[in-house]
Amino acid sequence: MEIILNGQSYQLPKNIQSVQQLLEHLTLSERVVIVEVNREIVPKEEYQRAIHERDEIEMIHFVGGG
């Protein structure tokens, strides 16, 4: 399945079917992340939401430093 991830075409492995699985795949599941699917912010309690072909997903995660 192909999605648009942060403005770029991204081919998902077949076993990735939810926002939570995508976060785990990208090793972001333990970080504070803001997720938007088709211009709608997805609350953390809804990360089991299914991902569909050509969904536009934006992810922002915070990086510490000084």
Stockholm file with secondary structure:
# STOCKHOLM 1.0

chainA/1-66         MEIILNGQSYQLPKNIQSVQQLLEHLTLSERVVIVEVNREIVPKEEYQRAIHERDEIEMIHFVGGG
#=GR chainA/1-66 SS CEEEETTEEEECCTTCCBHHHHHHHTTCTTSCEEEEETTEECCGGGTTCBCCTTCEEEEEECCCCC
#=GC SS_cons        CEEEETTEEEECCTTCCBHHHHHHHTTCTTSCEEEEETTEECCGGGTTCBCCTTCEEEEEECCCCC
//
